[in-house]
Amino acid sequence: MSKQLGATAALPPRLTWRDAMATFRVGRQQQGRILNGSLIMLTGTGMVSLLNFGYNVAVARMLGPTGFGHAAAALTLLMLVSAITLSFQLICAKLVARAEFAEVRCAVYHGLMRRAWKVGLALGSALALCSGIVADYLNLPTRWIVLLLSFGIAFYVPLGARRGALQGICAFPRLTWNFIIEAGVKFVLALLLVEMGFGALGAVGAITASVVLAYFVPALPPELRLRRASAQPVSFRESMQALVFFVGQVVINNIDILLVKHFFPSDVAGLYAAVALVGRVVYFASWSVVSAMFPISAGAKREESAIGFLAVPLLLVLGISVVFVAALGFFPDLALRAVFGAGFNGHALDGLLSLYAAATGLYALSVVLITYEMSRRIANTAWIQMAFSGAIVLGIYFFHDDLTQVVLVQLVLMTIMLLAVSLPFVRRRTPAVLEEAA
């Protein structure tokens, strides 16, 4: 009898209609917060995308496909290092969002900032020491391109911790301005330095200068300047989860450009870099939605419904992906040749732009699911992404007869990955849905 009573007591209480209405209101509130944050970040991303397009268009038109390929390879190196930068940003955002007191938030931020500086300086130094080897592998005209980039990397990692703190307190306007300042400085300086005759080196110098300035501007809000609390320990599992996720993300988003730069002539690699730039607008827009969702989900109570956090981001990302795939499918020449110049023939790449955007859209949907899981718990889906990033490397190594084959490898693998990260998500939630329906 006592065992029966104990078993009955262990069952979760049945929800009343008042509980259901309260859960619904919480879900609507969270959807509103995510939607507002997403709109702010999407607006900022639109401006950043225009500035980044201005940078790439200016560099492409002034340097041509070969010079643009050199600049794009250097930018891709920075994006590979962003695995570390974004890891600090995600961890800082998650821990700051969960902290209940200002002193604890500041302790988390300043502790992570110290670690970020150590890592940034170590990575910058390592890249500088290997600059000759890297320049030879990527067929760059001079090792100074890599050396100049290594200085920016030293600041780029701490910049991630700074952005994570702003994201964690949901300071989306300030965070948006930080991205806009970086993109604006890069664009203006690139115009000046390339026009002065510095070529690809000038384009890379503009990237480095923009990262350094973005570290300092805008200033931190007062609530992140307190230093009264002692340093807070950071979970090793949290750190490893973030690192695994962003290493996989950066490889998926960037390794194809480096491999194409290695396997194909410089002019063809420059064309592919332009295709990738246009296609990845889908991902950059989608990441703005994820950035708004993550701190709100991380700071919420464990028992709150997933519907309030996932409905808006998934619908927004799906809508963005469909619009871009359709637009690039109908107007490839307008999206490529008219933007980058006569040297970039969109008709010669018919179908490649829309295929690339489709692969990116599928990946963006996977990222929404993965980051939601990461905001709530230690997620195994980050390891699934890591496995697929390795599969992309192997796939392109074995299948690179032409650019279409390179993109098809990514499209197939991103389709399989979306199914892989969706199935565990659905499997965990199906029993709960059936129980509520009963």
C-alpha positions as a LaTeX table, in Angstrom:
\begin{tabular}{lrrr}
\hline
Residue & $x$ (\AA) & $y$ (\AA) & $z$ (\AA) \\
\hline
Met1 & 0.00 & 0.00 & 0.00 \\
Ser2 & 2.81 & 2.40 & 0.91 \\
Lys3 & 4.54 & 1.64 & $-2.38$ \\
Gln4 & 1.36 & 2.51 & $-4.25$ \\
Leu5 & 1.05 & 5.78 & $-2.36$ \\
Gly6 & 4.68 & 6.58 & $-3.05$ \\
Ala7 & 4.24 & 5.90 & $-6.74$ \\
Thr8 & 1.15 & 8.07 & $-6.83$ \\
Ala9 & 2.94 & 10.90 & $-5.06$ \\
Ala10 & 5.77 & 10.75 & $-7.58$ \\
Leu11 & 3.45 & 11.44 & $-10.49$ \\
Pro12 & 3.42 & 15.02 & $-11.78$ \\
Pro13 & 0.32 & 17.01 & $-10.83$ \\
Arg14 & $-2.36$ & 17.24 & $-13.53$ \\
Leu15 & $-2.57$ & 20.68 & $-15.15$ \\
Thr16 & $-5.74$ & 22.69 & $-14.57$ \\
Trp17 & $-7.19$ & 25.08 & $-17.14$ \\
Arg18 & $-5.72$ & 27.99 & $-15.13$ \\
Asp19 & $-2.27$ & 26.39 & $-15.36$ \\
Ala20 & $-2.74$ & 25.91 & $-19.10$ \\
Met21 & $-3.75$ & 29.57 & $-19.55$ \\
Ala22 & $-0.76$ & 30.73 & $-17.50$ \\
Thr23 & 1.56 & 28.63 & $-19.62$ \\
Phe24 & $-0.03$ & 30.05 & $-22.76$ \\
Arg25 & 0.46 & 33.63 & $-21.52$ \\
Val26 & 4.10 & 32.92 & $-20.69$ \\
Gly27 & 4.59 & 31.46 & $-24.15$ \\
Arg28 & 3.05 & 34.54 & $-25.77$ \\
Gln29 & 5.23 & 36.83 & $-23.66$ \\
Gln30 & 8.38 & 34.95 & $-24.62$ \\
Gln31 & 7.36 & 34.96 & $-28.27$ \\
Gly32 & 6.91 & 38.73 & $-28.05$ \\
Arg33 & 10.33 & 39.23 & $-26.50$ \\
Ile34 & 11.98 & 37.02 & $-29.09$ \\
Leu35 & 10.11 & 38.72 & $-31.91$ \\
Asn36 & 11.08 & 42.21 & $-30.70$ \\
Gly37 & 14.71 & 41.20 & $-30.24$ \\
Ser38 & 14.70 & 39.45 & $-33.61$ \\
Leu39 & 13.36 & 42.56 & $-35.36$ \\
Ile40 & 16.04 & 44.74 & $-33.77$ \\
Met41 & 18.79 & 42.30 & $-34.71$ \\
Leu42 & 17.36 & 41.74 & $-38.19$ \\
Thr43 & 17.26 & 45.49 & $-38.82$ \\
Gly44 & 20.85 & 45.79 & $-37.69$ \\
Thr45 & 21.82 & 42.74 & $-39.72$ \\
Gly46 & 20.29 & 44.36 & $-42.78$ \\
Met47 & 22.53 & 47.40 & $-42.32$ \\
Val48 & 25.55 & 45.22 & $-41.59$ \\
Ser49 & 24.83 & 43.11 & $-44.67$ \\
Leu50 & 24.67 & 46.23 & $-46.84$ \\
Leu51 & 27.99 & 47.46 & $-45.45$ \\
Asn52 & 29.57 & 44.03 & $-45.89$ \\
Phe53 & 28.25 & 43.90 & $-49.43$ \\
Gly54 & 29.72 & 47.33 & $-49.99$ \\
Tyr55 & 33.07 & 46.08 & $-48.73$ \\
Asn56 & 33.02 & 42.97 & $-50.91$ \\
Val57 & 31.68 & 44.76 & $-53.97$ \\
Ala58 & 34.34 & 47.46 & $-53.67$ \\
Val59 & 37.14 & 44.92 & $-53.20$ \\
Ala60 & 35.83 & 42.70 & $-56.00$ \\
Arg61 & 35.46 & 45.55 & $-58.49$ \\
Met62 & 38.80 & 47.16 & $-57.61$ \\
Leu63 & 40.88 & 43.97 & $-57.39$ \\
Gly64 & 39.06 & 41.56 & $-59.74$ \\
Pro65 & 38.41 & 37.85 & $-59.07$ \\
Thr66 & 42.05 & 36.99 & $-58.27$ \\
Gly67 & 42.61 & 39.78 & $-55.74$ \\
Phe68 & 39.16 & 39.24 & $-54.29$ \\
Gly69 & 40.03 & 35.58 & $-53.82$ \\
His70 & 43.08 & 36.57 & $-51.74$ \\
Ala71 & 41.02 & 38.91 & $-49.54$ \\
Ala72 & 38.23 & 36.35 & $-49.16$ \\
Ala73 & 40.74 & 33.69 & $-48.08$ \\
Ala74 & 42.07 & 36.00 & $-45.36$ \\
Leu75 & 38.54 & 36.81 & $-44.20$ \\
Thr76 & 37.78 & 33.10 & $-44.08$ \\
Leu77 & 40.77 & 32.55 & $-41.79$ \\
Leu78 & 39.24 & 35.09 & $-39.43$ \\
Met79 & 35.94 & 33.25 & $-39.62$ \\
Leu80 & 37.66 & 29.99 & $-38.67$ \\
Val81 & 39.04 & 31.66 & $-35.56$ \\
Ser82 & 35.52 & 32.89 & $-34.82$ \\
Ala83 & 34.81 & 29.40 & $-33.48$ \\
Ile84 & 36.69 & 30.51 & $-30.37$ \\
Thr85 & 35.21 & 34.02 & $-30.45$ \\
Leu86 & 31.65 & 32.77 & $-30.69$ \\
Ser87 & 32.28 & 30.16 & $-27.98$ \\
Phe88 & 33.14 & 32.95 & $-25.55$ \\
Gln89 & 30.12 & 34.91 & $-26.73$ \\
Leu90 & 27.70 & 32.03 & $-26.22$ \\
Ile91 & 29.05 & 31.03 & $-22.81$ \\
Cys92 & 29.06 & 34.62 & $-21.60$ \\
Ala93 & 25.53 & 35.23 & $-22.92$ \\
Lys94 & 24.19 & 32.07 & $-21.29$ \\
Leu95 & 25.80 & 32.62 & $-17.87$ \\
Val96 & 25.03 & 36.34 & $-17.76$ \\
Ala97 & 21.39 & 35.69 & $-18.70$ \\
Arg98 & 21.06 & 33.14 & $-15.90$ \\
Ala99 & 22.66 & 35.34 & $-13.22$ \\
Glu100 & 20.09 & 36.96 & $-10.91$ \\
Phe101 & 22.31 & 39.72 & $-9.50$ \\
Ala102 & 24.37 & 42.43 & $-11.18$ \\
Glu103 & 27.49 & 41.55 & $-9.18$ \\
Val104 & 27.38 & 37.96 & $-10.42$ \\
Arg105 & 26.85 & 39.06 & $-14.02$ \\
Cys106 & 29.90 & 41.32 & $-13.80$ \\
Ala107 & 32.00 & 38.61 & $-12.20$ \\
Val108 & 31.13 & 36.21 & $-15.03$ \\
Tyr109 & 31.93 & 38.82 & $-17.67$ \\
His110 & 35.28 & 39.97 & $-16.26$ \\
Gly111 & 36.42 & 36.40 & $-15.59$ \\
Leu112 & 35.66 & 35.33 & $-19.14$ \\
Met113 & 37.26 & 38.48 & $-20.55$ \\
Arg114 & 40.58 & 37.66 & $-18.86$ \\
Arg115 & 40.51 & 34.18 & $-20.36$ \\
Ala116 & 39.54 & 35.54 & $-23.78$ \\
Trp117 & 42.56 & 37.84 & $-23.86$ \\
Lys118 & 44.90 & 34.98 & $-23.04$ \\
Val119 & 43.42 & 32.83 & $-25.81$ \\
Gly120 & 43.35 & 35.69 & $-28.32$ \\
Leu121 & 46.98 & 36.57 & $-27.79$ \\
Ala122 & 47.99 & 32.91 & $-28.05$ \\
Leu123 & 46.08 & 32.40 & $-31.32$ \\
Gly124 & 47.39 & 35.62 & $-32.86$ \\
Ser125 & 50.96 & 34.69 & $-31.98$ \\
Ala126 & 50.58 & 31.16 & $-33.37$ \\
Leu127 & 49.17 & 32.43 & $-36.66$ \\
Ala128 & 51.99 & 34.98 & $-36.98$ \\
Leu129 & 54.59 & 32.26 & $-36.46$ \\
Cys130 & 52.95 & 30.05 & $-39.13$ \\
Ser131 & 52.23 & 32.91 & $-41.55$ \\
Gly132 & 54.60 & 31.63 & $-44.24$ \\
Ile133 & 53.12 & 28.12 & $-44.25$ \\
Val134 & 49.53 & 29.44 & $-44.34$ \\
Ala135 & 50.30 & 31.89 & $-47.15$ \\
Asp136 & 51.86 & 29.12 & $-49.26$ \\
Tyr137 & 48.92 & 26.73 & $-48.75$ \\
Leu138 & 46.36 & 29.38 & $-49.75$ \\
Asn139 & 48.46 & 30.67 & $-52.66$ \\
Leu140 & 48.56 & 34.17 & $-51.19$ \\
Pro141 & 50.98 & 36.67 & $-52.77$ \\
Thr142 & 52.62 & 37.67 & $-49.46$ \\
Arg143 & 52.79 & 36.44 & $-45.87$ \\
Trp144 & 52.08 & 40.01 & $-44.68$ \\
Ile145 & 48.39 & 39.37 & $-45.32$ \\
Val146 & 48.45 & 36.65 & $-42.65$ \\
Leu147 & 50.67 & 38.68 & $-40.31$ \\
Leu148 & 48.32 & 41.66 & $-40.43$ \\
Leu149 & 45.34 & 39.42 & $-39.80$ \\
Ser150 & 47.01 & 37.84 & $-36.75$ \\
Phe151 & 46.99 & 41.24 & $-34.98$ \\
Gly152 & 43.23 & 41.51 & $-35.44$ \\
Ile153 & 42.70 & 37.99 & $-34.13$ \\
Ala154 & 44.24 & 38.97 & $-30.79$ \\
Phe155 & 41.32 & 41.42 & $-30.34$ \\
Tyr156 & 38.71 & 39.26 & $-32.05$ \\
Val157 & 38.47 & 36.65 & $-29.29$ \\
Pro158 & 37.90 & 39.17 & $-26.43$ \\
Leu159 & 35.36 & 40.90 & $-28.66$ \\
Gly160 & 33.28 & 37.72 & $-28.42$ \\
Ala161 & 33.13 & 37.90 & $-24.61$ \\
Arg162 & 32.13 & 41.56 & $-24.81$ \\
Arg163 & 29.32 & 40.82 & $-27.26$ \\
Gly164 & 28.17 & 37.88 & $-25.15$ \\
Ala165 & 27.72 & 40.12 & $-22.13$ \\
Leu166 & 25.58 & 42.55 & $-24.16$ \\
Gln167 & 23.57 & 39.65 & $-25.55$ \\
Gly168 & 23.10 & 38.15 & $-22.08$ \\
Ile169 & 21.48 & 41.32 & $-20.69$ \\
Cys170 & 19.38 & 41.58 & $-23.90$ \\
Ala171 & 21.02 & 44.90 & $-24.84$ \\
Phe172 & 20.14 & 44.24 & $-28.46$ \\
Pro173 & 20.35 & 47.89 & $-29.68$ \\
Arg174 & 23.86 & 48.31 & $-28.26$ \\
Leu175 & 24.92 & 44.93 & $-29.62$ \\
Thr176 & 23.52 & 45.81 & $-33.03$ \\
Trp177 & 25.46 & 49.08 & $-33.11$ \\
Asn178 & 28.63 & 47.17 & $-32.31$ \\
Phe179 & 28.19 & 45.04 & $-35.43$ \\
Ile180 & 27.32 & 48.09 & $-37.53$ \\
Ile181 & 30.44 & 49.96 & $-36.39$ \\
Glu182 & 32.67 & 47.02 & $-37.27$ \\
Ala183 & 31.15 & 46.64 & $-40.74$ \\
Gly184 & 31.19 & 50.41 & $-41.42$ \\
Val185 & 34.83 & 50.87 & $-40.50$ \\
Lys186 & 35.82 & 47.88 & $-42.62$ \\
Phe187 & 33.97 & 49.27 & $-45.63$ \\
Val188 & 35.32 & 52.84 & $-45.45$ \\
Leu189 & 38.93 & 51.84 & $-44.75$ \\
Ala190 & 38.89 & 49.23 & $-47.53$ \\
Leu191 & 37.90 & 51.89 & $-50.04$ \\
Leu192 & 40.72 & 54.18 & $-48.89$ \\
Leu193 & 43.48 & 51.58 & $-48.59$ \\
Val194 & 42.74 & 49.74 & $-51.83$ \\
Glu195 & 42.44 & 53.04 & $-53.70$ \\
Met196 & 45.84 & 54.05 & $-52.29$ \\
Gly197 & 47.35 & 51.00 & $-53.96$ \\
Phe198 & 47.69 & 48.52 & $-51.09$ \\
Gly199 & 45.61 & 45.89 & $-52.91$ \\
Ala200 & 44.52 & 42.78 & $-51.00$ \\
Leu201 & 46.78 & 43.80 & $-48.11$ \\
Gly202 & 44.78 & 47.01 & $-47.72$ \\
Ala203 & 41.49 & 45.07 & $-47.73$ \\
Val204 & 42.81 & 42.84 & $-44.93$ \\
Gly205 & 44.12 & 45.86 & $-43.03$ \\
Ala206 & 40.59 & 47.27 & $-43.04$ \\
Ile207 & 39.31 & 44.03 & $-41.48$ \\
Thr208 & 41.89 & 44.19 & $-38.68$ \\
Ala209 & 41.22 & 47.85 & $-37.93$ \\
Ser210 & 37.46 & 47.27 & $-37.75$ \\
Val211 & 37.85 & 44.46 & $-35.22$ \\
Val212 & 40.12 & 46.55 & $-32.99$ \\
Leu213 & 37.72 & 49.51 & $-32.98$ \\
Ala214 & 34.67 & 47.29 & $-32.38$ \\
Tyr215 & 36.30 & 46.07 & $-29.16$ \\
Phe216 & 36.16 & 49.58 & $-27.71$ \\
Val217 & 32.93 & 51.00 & $-29.19$ \\
Pro218 & 30.25 & 51.31 & $-27.91$ \\
Ala219 & 31.13 & 51.50 & $-24.24$ \\
Leu220 & 29.85 & 48.87 & $-21.83$ \\
Pro221 & 26.65 & 49.74 & $-19.91$ \\
Pro222 & 27.19 & 50.64 & $-16.22$ \\
Glu223 & 25.66 & 47.36 & $-15.01$ \\
Leu224 & 28.60 & 45.43 & $-16.50$ \\
Arg225 & 31.32 & 47.59 & $-14.96$ \\
Leu226 & 30.94 & 46.50 & $-11.33$ \\
Arg227 & 33.86 & 44.60 & $-9.87$ \\
Arg228 & 32.71 & 43.79 & $-6.36$ \\
Ala229 & 32.00 & 40.10 & $-6.81$ \\
Ser230 & 34.61 & 37.37 & $-6.92$ \\
Ala231 & 35.28 & 35.44 & $-10.11$ \\
Gln232 & 32.70 & 32.79 & $-10.99$ \\
Pro233 & 33.76 & 29.33 & $-12.16$ \\
Val234 & 32.72 & 28.32 & $-15.67$ \\
Ser235 & 31.54 & 24.76 & $-16.22$ \\
Phe236 & 33.93 & 22.69 & $-18.31$ \\
Arg237 & 30.97 & 20.99 & $-19.97$ \\
Glu238 & 29.43 & 24.37 & $-20.86$ \\
Ser239 & 32.73 & 25.48 & $-22.37$ \\
Met240 & 33.21 & 22.25 & $-24.29$ \\
Gln241 & 29.64 & 22.34 & $-25.61$ \\
Ala242 & 30.10 & 25.88 & $-26.94$ \\
Leu243 & 33.50 & 25.09 & $-28.46$ \\
Val244 & 32.25 & 21.94 & $-30.18$ \\
Phe245 & 29.23 & 23.79 & $-31.58$ \\
Phe246 & 31.15 & 26.74 & $-32.97$ \\
Val247 & 34.02 & 24.70 & $-34.35$ \\
Gly248 & 31.44 & 22.71 & $-36.30$ \\
Gln249 & 29.60 & 25.88 & $-37.31$ \\
Val250 & 32.71 & 27.69 & $-38.52$ \\
Val251 & 33.93 & 24.67 & $-40.48$ \\
Ile252 & 30.55 & 24.25 & $-42.18$ \\
Asn253 & 30.33 & 27.95 & $-43.05$ \\
Asn254 & 33.90 & 28.54 & $-44.20$ \\
Ile255 & 35.92 & 25.45 & $-45.03$ \\
Asp256 & 34.49 & 25.20 & $-48.55$ \\
Ile257 & 36.05 & 28.56 & $-49.52$ \\
Leu258 & 39.50 & 27.49 & $-48.33$ \\
Leu259 & 39.25 & 24.10 & $-50.06$ \\
Val260 & 38.09 & 25.70 & $-53.31$ \\
Lys261 & 40.94 & 28.22 & $-53.02$ \\
His262 & 43.32 & 25.26 & $-52.73$ \\
Phe263 & 41.87 & 23.02 & $-55.46$ \\
Phe264 & 40.82 & 25.59 & $-58.09$ \\
Pro265 & 42.57 & 28.45 & $-59.92$ \\
Ser266 & 42.44 & 31.84 & $-58.20$ \\
Asp267 & 39.88 & 33.33 & $-60.62$ \\
Val268 & 37.49 & 30.39 & $-60.15$ \\
Ala269 & 38.01 & 30.57 & $-56.39$ \\
Gly270 & 37.10 & 34.24 & $-56.53$ \\
Leu271 & 33.85 & 33.44 & $-58.35$ \\
Tyr272 & 33.00 & 30.82 & $-55.74$ \\
Ala273 & 33.76 & 33.27 & $-52.92$ \\
Ala274 & 31.23 & 35.67 & $-54.47$ \\
Val275 & 28.62 & 32.90 & $-54.68$ \\
Ala276 & 29.25 & 31.98 & $-51.05$ \\
Leu277 & 28.97 & 35.59 & $-49.96$ \\
Val278 & 25.56 & 36.00 & $-51.59$ \\
Gly279 & 24.30 & 32.63 & $-50.39$ \\
Arg280 & 25.35 & 33.21 & $-46.81$ \\
Val281 & 23.15 & 36.25 & $-46.45$ \\
Val282 & 20.52 & 33.64 & $-45.51$ \\
Tyr283 & 22.62 & 32.43 & $-42.60$ \\
Phe284 & 23.60 & 35.88 & $-41.33$ \\
Ala285 & 19.94 & 36.95 & $-41.26$ \\
Ser286 & 18.97 & 33.70 & $-39.51$ \\
Trp287 & 21.70 & 34.09 & $-36.90$ \\
Ser288 & 20.13 & 37.40 & $-35.84$ \\
Val289 & 16.96 & 35.50 & $-34.95$ \\
Val290 & 18.97 & 32.89 & $-33.02$ \\
Ser291 & 20.85 & 35.64 & $-31.15$ \\
Ala292 & 17.56 & 37.08 & $-29.91$ \\
Met293 & 16.17 & 33.67 & $-28.92$ \\
Phe294 & 19.20 & 32.36 & $-27.03$ \\
Pro295 & 19.45 & 34.64 & $-23.94$ \\
Ile296 & 15.66 & 34.67 & $-23.45$ \\
Ser297 & 15.50 & 30.88 & $-23.54$ \\
Ala298 & 18.59 & 30.51 & $-21.31$ \\
Gly299 & 17.20 & 32.85 & $-18.65$ \\
Ala300 & 13.73 & 31.28 & $-18.57$ \\
Lys301 & 12.48 & 28.69 & $-16.12$ \\
Arg302 & 13.10 & 25.06 & $-16.98$ \\
Glu303 & 9.42 & 24.16 & $-17.05$ \\
Glu304 & 8.36 & 26.78 & $-19.58$ \\
Ser305 & 7.05 & 25.44 & $-22.88$ \\
Ala306 & 9.38 & 25.09 & $-25.85$ \\
Ile307 & 6.65 & 26.38 & $-28.15$ \\
Gly308 & 7.13 & 29.91 & $-26.86$ \\
Phe309 & 10.79 & 29.84 & $-27.84$ \\
Leu310 & 10.80 & 27.87 & $-31.09$ \\
Ala311 & 7.68 & 28.85 & $-33.05$ \\
Val312 & 8.77 & 32.39 & $-33.96$ \\
Pro313 & 12.47 & 31.60 & $-34.74$ \\
Leu314 & 11.66 & 28.57 & $-36.89$ \\
Leu315 & 9.00 & 30.43 & $-38.88$ \\
Leu316 & 11.23 & 33.47 & $-39.39$ \\
Val317 & 14.22 & 31.40 & $-40.52$ \\
Leu318 & 12.05 & 29.30 & $-42.82$ \\
Gly319 & 10.55 & 32.42 & $-44.38$ \\
Ile320 & 13.95 & 34.06 & $-44.88$ \\
Ser321 & 15.31 & 30.90 & $-46.51$ \\
Val322 & 12.41 & 30.46 & $-48.91$ \\
Val323 & 12.53 & 34.10 & $-50.06$ \\
Phe324 & 16.27 & 34.03 & $-50.71$ \\
Val325 & 16.26 & 30.69 & $-52.50$ \\
Ala326 & 13.46 & 31.85 & $-54.79$ \\
Ala327 & 15.08 & 35.24 & $-55.48$ \\
Leu328 & 18.49 & 33.75 & $-56.28$ \\
Gly329 & 16.89 & 31.06 & $-58.43$ \\
Phe330 & 15.05 & 33.59 & $-60.60$ \\
Phe331 & 17.69 & 36.36 & $-60.69$ \\
Pro332 & 21.18 & 34.82 & $-60.45$ \\
Asp333 & 22.78 & 37.32 & $-62.82$ \\
Leu334 & 21.23 & 40.30 & $-61.05$ \\
Ala335 & 22.43 & 39.00 & $-57.68$ \\
Leu336 & 25.99 & 38.33 & $-58.79$ \\
Arg337 & 27.17 & 40.07 & $-61.94$ \\
Ala338 & 25.21 & 43.29 & $-61.42$ \\
Val339 & 26.56 & 43.54 & $-57.86$ \\
Phe340 & 30.19 & 42.49 & $-58.25$ \\
Gly341 & 30.81 & 43.66 & $-61.80$ \\
Ala342 & 31.32 & 42.31 & $-65.30$ \\
Gly343 & 34.07 & 39.94 & $-64.17$ \\
Phe344 & 31.52 & 37.89 & $-62.22$ \\
Asn345 & 29.23 & 36.21 & $-64.76$ \\
Gly346 & 26.02 & 35.08 & $-63.10$ \\
His347 & 24.75 & 33.19 & $-66.17$ \\
Ala348 & 27.84 & 30.98 & $-66.09$ \\
Leu349 & 26.82 & 29.93 & $-62.58$ \\
Asp350 & 23.09 & 29.31 & $-63.21$ \\
Gly351 & 21.58 & 27.22 & $-60.42$ \\
Leu352 & 24.66 & 27.44 & $-58.18$ \\
Leu353 & 23.43 & 30.44 & $-56.19$ \\
Ser354 & 20.03 & 28.98 & $-55.35$ \\
Leu355 & 21.56 & 25.59 & $-54.50$ \\
Tyr356 & 24.03 & 27.26 & $-52.16$ \\
Ala357 & 21.27 & 29.33 & $-50.51$ \\
Ala358 & 19.14 & 26.18 & $-50.07$ \\
Ala359 & 22.01 & 24.38 & $-48.33$ \\
Thr360 & 22.54 & 27.41 & $-46.09$ \\
Gly361 & 18.82 & 27.63 & $-45.27$ \\
Leu362 & 18.68 & 23.97 & $-44.26$ \\
Tyr363 & 21.69 & 24.51 & $-42.03$ \\
Ala364 & 20.11 & 27.61 & $-40.46$ \\
Leu365 & 17.04 & 25.59 & $-39.45$ \\
Ser366 & 19.32 & 23.04 & $-37.80$ \\
Val367 & 21.07 & 25.82 & $-35.90$ \\
Val368 & 17.78 & 27.05 & $-34.42$ \\
Leu369 & 17.13 & 23.60 & $-32.94$ \\
Ile370 & 20.70 & 23.08 & $-31.75$ \\
Thr371 & 21.02 & 26.46 & $-30.04$ \\
Tyr372 & 17.65 & 26.08 & $-28.32$ \\
Glu373 & 18.84 & 22.80 & $-26.82$ \\
Met374 & 22.12 & 24.40 & $-25.79$ \\
Ser375 & 20.32 & 27.26 & $-24.04$ \\
Arg376 & 18.42 & 24.78 & $-21.86$ \\
Arg377 & 20.90 & 21.98 & $-21.23$ \\
Ile378 & 24.12 & 20.31 & $-22.38$ \\
Ala379 & 23.13 & 19.26 & $-25.90$ \\
Asn380 & 24.48 & 16.26 & $-27.80$ \\
Thr381 & 23.31 & 17.79 & $-31.08$ \\
Ala382 & 26.45 & 19.95 & $-31.14$ \\
Trp383 & 28.46 & 16.75 & $-31.62$ \\
Ile384 & 26.18 & 15.76 & $-34.51$ \\
Gln385 & 27.02 & 19.07 & $-36.18$ \\
Met386 & 30.73 & 18.46 & $-35.57$ \\
Ala387 & 30.48 & 15.09 & $-37.32$ \\
Phe388 & 28.81 & 16.66 & $-40.35$ \\
Ser389 & 31.43 & 19.40 & $-40.53$ \\
Gly390 & 34.05 & 16.67 & $-40.91$ \\
Ala391 & 31.87 & 14.97 & $-43.52$ \\
Ile392 & 31.82 & 18.20 & $-45.56$ \\
Val393 & 35.62 & 18.35 & $-45.54$ \\
Leu394 & 35.89 & 14.74 & $-46.71$ \\
Gly395 & 33.09 & 15.17 & $-49.23$ \\
Ile396 & 34.69 & 18.17 & $-50.91$ \\
Tyr397 & 38.10 & 16.49 & $-50.88$ \\
Phe398 & 36.69 & 13.53 & $-52.81$ \\
Phe399 & 34.14 & 15.38 & $-54.97$ \\
His400 & 35.41 & 18.63 & $-56.48$ \\
Asp401 & 35.34 & 18.11 & $-60.23$ \\
Asp402 & 33.51 & 21.42 & $-60.56$ \\
Leu403 & 31.84 & 24.06 & $-58.36$ \\
Thr404 & 28.38 & 22.51 & $-58.71$ \\
Gln405 & 29.66 & 19.25 & $-57.27$ \\
Val406 & 31.14 & 21.13 & $-54.31$ \\
Val407 & 27.77 & 22.76 & $-53.54$ \\
Leu408 & 25.80 & 19.53 & $-54.01$ \\
Val409 & 27.98 & 17.82 & $-51.40$ \\
Gln410 & 26.95 & 20.51 & $-48.91$ \\
Leu411 & 23.26 & 20.43 & $-49.89$ \\
Val412 & 22.96 & 16.66 & $-49.39$ \\
Leu413 & 24.81 & 16.67 & $-46.09$ \\
Met414 & 22.82 & 19.64 & $-44.70$ \\
Thr415 & 19.56 & 17.85 & $-45.53$ \\
Ile416 & 20.67 & 14.76 & $-43.64$ \\
Met417 & 21.90 & 16.87 & $-40.73$ \\
Leu418 & 18.55 & 18.66 & $-40.35$ \\
Leu419 & 16.84 & 15.29 & $-40.10$ \\
Ala420 & 19.44 & 14.06 & $-37.61$ \\
Val421 & 19.05 & 17.00 & $-35.21$ \\
Ser422 & 15.25 & 17.03 & $-35.57$ \\
Leu423 & 14.57 & 13.38 & $-34.76$ \\
Pro424 & 15.89 & 13.42 & $-31.15$ \\
Phe425 & 14.07 & 16.71 & $-30.57$ \\
Val426 & 10.73 & 15.27 & $-31.74$ \\
Arg427 & 11.27 & 11.97 & $-29.93$ \\
Arg428 & 11.78 & 13.68 & $-26.56$ \\
Arg429 & 8.68 & 15.83 & $-26.89$ \\
Thr430 & 6.20 & 13.35 & $-28.36$ \\
Pro431 & 5.42 & 11.62 & $-25.01$ \\
Ala432 & 4.83 & 14.98 & $-23.33$ \\
Val433 & 2.44 & 16.08 & $-26.08$ \\
Leu434 & 0.52 & 12.80 & $-25.87$ \\
Glu435 & 0.29 & 13.10 & $-22.09$ \\
Glu436 & $-1.08$ & 16.64 & $-22.29$ \\
Ala437 & $-3.61$ & 15.56 & $-24.94$ \\
Ala438 & $-4.79$ & 12.73 & $-22.68$ \\
\hline
\end{tabular}
